[in-house]
């Protein structure tokens, strides 16, 4: 069994994760109590595509893990949370600094808990807008998570 790191520590470590470090992605916890996160990425040589705008893979990787991480830390120990799928739609070329914010409110967490208890498995969906410095949408990511109840261990295990 692994020891779970404090959420604040995980966010700090992510800034040194090689894909984020190379692409210049900065991860900030902007509300520690509610686990609200902001990510930003400037246009740099390591995240630029052939035509000089943000590489689509860097845009997606910038937003990939955060809804899963937030939900894992808010939903409680009775649940398993995994990333299930994602789809990215490019709206306009990403130039300059791009950013996105992540937040799951308490009512949504409660709804996910209730639906998972009722259905045993549930796949909540979230939408992330990646925006530029002028608050124009550059890309939209539809993210699906997979949530289930942990199986209870029997006394003979």
ABEGO torsion letter per residue (X at the ends): XBBBBBAAAAAAAAAABAAAAAAGBBBBBABAAAGBBBBBBBBBAAABBAAGBBBAAAAAAAAAAAAAAAAAAAAEAABBBBBABBBBBBABBBBEBBBBBBBBBAAAAAAAAAAAAAAGBBBBBBBBBBBBAAGBBABBBBBBBBBBBBBBBBAAX
